[in-house]
């Protein structure tokens, strides 16, 4: 007799509630997105204070004041760069050229969905570089790479929050599965059939939380926290290496690689992993040049 497997059925409303008068829906995805940035800001600020204390003889009160000022402005850069990079990345990596060439204004319709994590990563790097160049005099020796070492820690936490939002939105689906923990999405965002699937959004959320926990622990290890490029290098290897593996149980979202033996997510993950390996190697073999003063 064939055993009966009761899969988990998931079909929540995408909105938590609707604001009265203006009738503006507050979505679970937006709440998780905001939570990731709010907690991430606090984590980044604490790391920035710790590092600035080691690099300066300023009184703690002055360090905290300067760190808060820098964190406030950097957050604006990062949020802007994340949204723009993720949106542009979605159109470049996951839509056909005719889609954005015929409807170029759709790139501004963020609330309609379509944010690519690889595009967000590129946007964050560019945003941090611009920020470091503009406020070089106030950073006191903090280069863009040093900032990325700090930013990658809360970014891992924010990534987990965003994937939980994707789970609530019933998007970024896994492939059909018969494992006991498979999930049946009642109304998938892509209008596909409600079949049992790998909850790949939760897989990624768990991966990012584990990476966050490891990186946070390593910030208390001087050889990692005080060596430029090591934290961001490890982040790139673990996050995008894990992403490469999870793509095997994820439905292809790109219209550009339908006949490829790798998914778009896998192709886009190769370069970050290579960059992470390079950063770890450089931080190991050029300690004198990569050590924080």
C-alpha positions as CSV (number, residue, x, y, z in Angstrom):
1,X,0.0,0.0,0.0
2,X,1.4,3.4,-1.0
3,X,1.9,5.7,2.0
4,X,0.0,9.0,1.8
5,X,2.2,12.1,2.1
6,X,0.4,15.3,3.3
7,X,2.3,18.2,1.9
8,X,2.2,21.7,3.4
9,X,-0.3,23.9,1.7
10,X,0.7,27.6,1.6
11,X,-1.6,30.3,0.3
12,X,-1.5,33.5,2.4
13,X,-2.8,36.9,1.3
14,X,0.2,39.0,0.0
15,X,-0.9,42.0,2.0
16,X,-1.1,42.2,5.8
17,X,-3.7,45.0,5.7
18,X,-4.8,47.9,3.5
19,X,-4.3,51.5,4.6
20,X,-7.7,53.1,4.9
21,X,-8.7,56.2,2.8
22,X,-5.7,55.8,0.4
23,X,-6.3,52.0,-0.1
24,X,-2.6,51.3,-0.1
25,X,-1.8,47.6,0.6
26,X,1.0,46.8,3.1
27,X,2.6,43.7,1.7
28,X,4.5,41.0,3.7
29,X,7.3,41.3,1.2
30,X,7.7,45.0,1.9
31,X,7.6,44.4,5.7
32,X,10.4,41.8,5.5
33,X,12.4,44.0,3.2
34,X,12.1,46.9,5.6
35,X,12.9,44.6,8.6
36,X,16.1,43.4,6.9
37,X,17.3,47.0,6.3
38,X,16.3,48.2,9.8
39,X,18.1,45.4,11.6
40,X,20.9,45.6,9.1
41,X,21.4,49.3,9.9
42,X,21.8,48.5,13.6
43,X,24.2,45.7,13.0
44,X,26.3,47.8,10.6
45,X,26.5,50.7,13.0
46,X,27.7,48.5,15.8
47,X,30.4,47.0,13.6
48,X,31.4,50.5,12.3
49,X,31.8,51.7,15.9
50,X,34.0,48.8,16.8
51,X,36.2,49.2,13.8
52,X,36.6,53.0,14.1
53,X,37.5,52.6,17.8
54,X,40.5,50.4,16.7
55,X,41.5,52.8,14.0
56,X,41.2,56.1,16.0
57,X,42.1,57.6,19.4
58,X,38.9,59.6,19.4
59,X,36.6,59.5,22.5
60,X,33.9,56.9,22.2
61,X,31.2,59.5,22.2
62,X,32.8,61.2,19.1
63,X,33.3,57.8,17.4
64,X,29.6,57.0,17.9
65,X,28.5,60.4,16.6
66,X,30.7,60.1,13.4
67,X,29.7,56.5,12.9
68,X,26.0,57.3,13.1
69,X,26.4,60.2,10.6
70,X,28.2,57.9,8.1
71,X,25.8,55.0,8.6
72,X,22.8,57.3,8.0
73,X,24.2,58.5,4.7
74,X,25.5,55.2,3.6
75,X,22.1,53.6,4.2
76,X,20.6,56.0,1.7
77,X,23.2,55.1,-0.9
78,X,22.7,51.3,-0.2
79,X,18.9,51.3,-0.3
80,X,18.9,53.4,-3.5
81,X,21.6,51.2,-5.1
82,X,19.9,48.0,-4.1
83,X,16.5,48.9,-5.6
84,X,18.0,50.3,-8.8
85,X,20.5,47.5,-9.2
86,X,17.9,44.8,-8.5
87,X,15.4,46.3,-10.9
88,X,17.8,46.9,-13.7
89,X,19.3,43.4,-13.1
90,X,15.9,41.8,-13.4
91,X,15.3,43.4,-16.9
92,X,18.9,42.6,-18.1
93,X,19.1,39.1,-16.7
94,X,15.6,37.7,-16.6
95,X,13.5,39.5,-19.3
96,X,13.8,39.5,-23.1
97,X,15.3,42.6,-24.6
98,X,12.0,43.4,-26.4
99,X,10.2,43.6,-23.0
100,X,12.2,46.5,-21.6
101,X,12.9,48.1,-25.0
102,X,9.2,48.3,-25.8
103,X,8.1,49.3,-22.3
104,X,11.1,51.2,-20.8
105,X,9.0,52.9,-18.1
106,X,8.2,49.6,-16.5
107,X,11.6,49.6,-14.9
108,X,10.3,52.2,-12.4
109,X,7.3,50.1,-11.4
110,X,9.0,48.4,-8.5
111,X,5.8,47.4,-6.7
112,X,4.9,45.1,-9.6
113,X,7.8,42.8,-8.7
114,X,11.0,41.8,-10.4
115,X,14.1,42.3,-8.3
116,X,17.3,40.4,-9.1
117,X,19.6,39.7,-6.2
118,X,22.7,39.6,-8.4
119,X,21.7,43.1,-9.8
120,X,21.3,44.2,-6.2
121,X,24.8,43.0,-5.3
122,X,26.3,44.9,-8.2
123,X,24.3,48.0,-7.2
124,X,25.5,47.8,-3.6
125,X,29.2,47.6,-4.6
126,X,28.8,50.6,-7.0
127,X,26.9,52.5,-4.3
128,X,29.6,51.9,-1.7
129,X,32.4,52.9,-4.1
130,X,30.6,56.2,-4.9
131,X,30.0,56.8,-1.2
132,X,33.6,56.1,-0.3
133,X,34.8,58.5,-3.0
134,X,32.5,61.3,-1.9
135,X,33.1,61.1,1.8
136,X,36.8,60.0,1.7
137,X,37.9,62.8,4.0
138,X,35.4,61.8,6.7
139,X,36.0,58.0,6.5
140,X,39.4,58.2,8.2
141,X,41.1,55.5,6.2
142,X,37.9,53.4,5.6
143,X,38.1,52.4,2.0
144,X,35.2,50.9,0.0
145,X,36.6,47.4,0.5
146,X,36.7,47.9,4.2
147,X,33.1,49.1,4.2
148,X,32.1,46.0,2.2
149,X,33.7,43.9,4.9
150,X,31.2,45.4,7.4
151,X,28.2,45.6,5.1
152,X,28.3,42.0,4.1
153,X,27.5,40.8,7.6
154,X,24.0,42.6,7.9
155,X,23.5,41.9,4.2
156,X,23.3,38.2,4.9
157,X,20.6,38.8,7.5
158,X,18.7,41.1,5.1
159,X,18.9,38.5,2.4
160,X,17.2,36.0,4.7
161,X,14.4,38.5,5.4
162,X,13.9,39.1,1.7
163,X,13.6,35.4,0.9
164,X,11.0,35.0,3.6
165,X,9.1,37.8,1.8
166,X,9.5,35.8,-1.5
167,X,8.0,32.8,0.3
168,X,5.0,34.9,1.4
169,X,4.6,36.2,-2.1
170,X,4.7,32.7,-3.5
171,X,7.5,33.6,-6.0
172,X,11.0,32.3,-6.9
173,X,9.6,28.8,-6.9
174,X,11.4,25.5,-6.4
175,X,11.1,22.5,-8.7
176,X,8.4,19.9,-8.2
177,X,9.3,17.5,-5.3
178,X,8.0,14.6,-3.3
179,X,10.0,15.2,-0.2
180,X,7.9,15.3,3.1
181,X,8.7,19.0,3.5
182,X,7.5,20.0,0.0
183,X,5.1,23.0,-0.2
184,X,2.1,23.4,-2.4
185,X,1.7,27.1,-3.2
186,X,-2.0,27.9,-3.7
187,X,-1.5,30.9,-6.0
188,X,2.0,31.0,-7.4
189,X,3.1,34.4,-8.7
190,X,3.9,32.9,-12.1
191,X,0.4,31.4,-12.3
192,X,1.9,27.9,-12.5
193,X,0.1,24.8,-11.3
194,X,-0.2,24.4,-7.5
195,X,2.0,21.3,-7.2
196,X,4.3,20.2,-4.4
197,X,7.6,22.0,-4.7
198,X,10.9,22.4,-2.9
199,X,10.5,25.5,-0.6
200,X,13.7,26.9,-2.1
201,X,13.0,30.3,-0.6
202,X,13.3,28.8,2.8
203,X,16.4,26.9,1.8
204,X,18.0,30.2,0.8
205,X,16.8,32.0,4.0
206,X,18.4,29.3,6.1
207,X,21.6,29.6,4.1
208,X,21.8,33.3,4.6
209,X,21.1,33.1,8.3
210,X,23.9,30.5,8.7
211,X,26.3,32.8,6.8
212,X,25.2,35.7,8.9
213,X,25.8,33.8,12.1
214,X,29.3,32.7,11.0
215,X,30.3,36.2,9.8
216,X,29.1,37.8,13.0
217,X,31.1,35.3,15.0
218,X,34.2,36.0,12.9
219,X,33.9,39.8,13.6
220,X,35.2,38.9,17.1
221,X,38.2,37.1,15.6
222,X,40.9,39.8,15.0
223,X,42.5,37.8,12.1
224,X,39.2,38.1,10.2
225,X,37.8,41.4,11.4
226,X,41.1,43.3,11.1
227,X,42.2,41.9,7.7
228,X,40.8,43.7,4.7
229,X,38.8,41.6,2.2
230,X,38.4,38.5,4.3
231,X,34.8,38.9,5.5
232,X,33.5,40.0,2.1
233,X,35.5,37.3,0.4
234,X,34.0,34.6,2.6
235,X,30.6,36.1,2.1
236,X,30.9,35.9,-1.7
237,X,32.0,32.3,-1.6
238,X,29.4,31.0,0.8
239,X,26.4,33.0,-0.4
240,X,26.9,32.7,-4.2
241,X,28.4,29.2,-3.9
242,X,25.3,28.2,-2.0
243,X,23.1,30.0,-4.5
244,X,24.8,28.0,-7.3
245,X,23.9,24.7,-5.6
246,X,20.3,25.7,-4.8
247,X,19.6,26.7,-8.4
248,X,19.4,23.0,-9.2
249,X,16.1,22.8,-7.3
250,X,14.8,26.2,-8.5
251,X,12.6,26.9,-11.5
252,X,14.4,28.9,-14.2
253,X,13.2,32.4,-14.2
254,X,15.2,33.8,-17.1
255,X,14.0,33.9,-20.7
256,X,17.6,34.2,-21.9
257,X,19.1,30.8,-21.0
258,X,16.3,28.3,-21.6
259,X,18.6,25.9,-23.5
260,X,21.6,26.3,-21.3
261,X,22.9,23.6,-19.0
262,X,23.2,26.2,-16.2
263,X,20.5,28.6,-15.0
264,X,21.0,32.3,-15.2
265,X,21.5,32.4,-11.4
266,X,24.3,29.9,-11.7
267,X,26.0,31.8,-14.5
268,X,25.8,35.0,-12.5
269,X,27.1,33.3,-9.3
270,X,30.4,32.2,-10.9
271,X,32.1,35.6,-10.9
272,X,31.3,36.5,-7.3
273,X,32.6,33.2,-6.1
274,X,35.8,33.7,-8.1
275,X,36.1,37.3,-6.7
276,X,35.7,35.9,-3.1
277,X,38.4,33.3,-3.6
278,X,40.7,36.1,-5.0
279,X,40.0,38.3,-2.0
280,X,40.8,35.5,0.5
281,X,44.0,34.7,-1.4
282,X,45.1,38.3,-1.4
283,X,44.3,38.8,2.2
284,X,46.4,35.7,3.0
285,X,49.5,36.4,0.9
286,X,49.7,40.2,1.2
287,X,49.1,40.6,4.9
288,X,51.2,43.7,5.2
289,X,49.2,45.5,2.5
290,X,45.8,44.2,3.6
291,X,46.1,44.6,7.4
292,X,44.1,47.4,9.1
293,X,46.2,49.9,10.8
